[in-house]
Amino acid sequence: MELVSILETASVTMCGVATILWMAIGTLARFERGEVLTQKIVAALCIISAIMLFILHYLGGELWGSTTVARPFAVIAVIVAISGMMNIKGKDVQGESNPHQIMKMRAAERENNGD
């Protein structure tokens, strides 16, 4: 297999894995360490994919039949990596409460209203 073909396959695969992890961050964020690790993995995959896509572009490779799409996708991968690492503190990444927190808040409200 030649280098261009390997770069095409590897970059698309890594972007796909990063996308799946990005979508699963809510499940993986049940533990603070899991969330932080997932964010770091997504960022690393995106940066490596971006580098591969830039190399692919400059080697004249094609991505889905186009010779011009690799560079914009590489820029998007860098943006996703940066945005994914911006709030890496393991705190409320998705901005929503989990069911256990909602139940605790409702129980506390009932106790306060019952007094």
C-alpha positions in Angstrom: 0.0 0.0 0.0 1.3 3.4 -0.8 1.6 6.3 1.7 -1.2 8.4 0.2 -3.7 5.5 0.5 -2.6 4.8 4.1 -3.0 8.5 5.0 -6.5 8.5 3.5 -7.7 5.5 5.4 -6.0 6.4 8.7 -7.2 10.0 8.8 -10.8 9.1 8.1 -10.7 6.3 10.6 -9.2 8.6 13.3 -11.8 11.3 12.6 -14.5 8.7 12.9 -13.3 7.4 16.2 -12.9 11.0 17.5 -16.5 11.7 16.5 -17.9 8.6 18.2 -16.0 9.5 21.4 -17.3 13.0 21.2 -20.9 11.8 21.0 -20.3 9.4 23.9 -18.8 12.0 26.2 -22.0 12.1 28.3 -21.7 8.4 29.0 -18.0 8.5 29.5 -18.2 11.5 31.8 -19.8 9.6 34.7 -16.4 9.8 36.3 -14.3 12.9 36.3 -11.2 10.9 35.2 -13.1 9.3 32.4 -14.2 12.6 31.0 -10.8 14.2 31.2 -9.2 11.1 29.5 -11.9 11.1 26.8 -11.4 14.8 26.1 -7.6 14.3 25.8 -8.0 11.3 23.5 -10.5 13.2 21.2 -8.1 16.2 21.1 -5.1 13.9 20.3 -7.0 12.1 17.6 -8.1 15.3 16.0 -4.6 16.8 16.0 -3.1 13.7 14.5 -5.9 13.5 11.9 -5.3 17.2 11.0 -1.6 16.6 10.5 -2.4 13.5 8.3 -5.0 15.5 6.3 -2.5 18.4 5.7 0.1 15.9 4.5 -2.5 14.1 2.4 -3.4 17.4 0.7 0.3 18.4 0.0 1.0 14.9 -1.4 -1.9 15.3 -3.9 -4.1 12.7 -2.3 -7.9 12.5 -2.7 -10.5 12.3 0.0 -13.9 11.1 -1.2 -12.9 11.8 -4.8 -11.8 15.4 -4.1 -8.3 16.9 -3.9 -9.4 20.0 -2.1 -11.5 18.7 0.8 -8.6 17.5 3.0 -7.3 20.9 4.0 -10.7 22.3 5.2 -11.3 19.1 7.2 -7.9 19.4 8.8 -8.8 22.9 9.9 -12.1 21.7 11.3 -10.3 18.9 13.2 -8.0 21.5 14.8 -11.0 23.6 15.8 -12.7 20.6 17.4 -9.5 19.7 19.3 -9.2 23.2 20.7 -12.8 23.4 21.6 -12.8 20.0 23.2 -9.9 21.0 25.5 -11.2 24.4 26.5 -13.1 23.4 29.6 -11.1 20.3 30.6 -11.8 20.4 34.3 -14.2 17.5 34.5 -17.1 19.8 35.4 -20.4 20.0 33.6 -19.2 19.7 30.0 -22.6 19.3 28.5 -24.4 21.7 30.7 -27.1 19.4 31.9 -27.9 17.7 35.2 -27.9 13.9 35.4 -30.9 12.1 36.7 -29.4 11.5 40.2 -28.9 15.3 40.6 -32.4 16.0 39.5 -33.8 13.5 42.0 -31.7 15.0 44.8 -32.9 18.6 43.9 -36.6 17.4 43.9 -36.2 15.7 47.3 -34.5 18.8 48.7 -37.4 21.0 47.4 -40.0 18.6 49.0 -38.2 18.8 52.3 -38.1 22.6 52.1 -41.7 22.9 51.1 -42.8 20.4 53.9 -41.3 22.5 56.7 
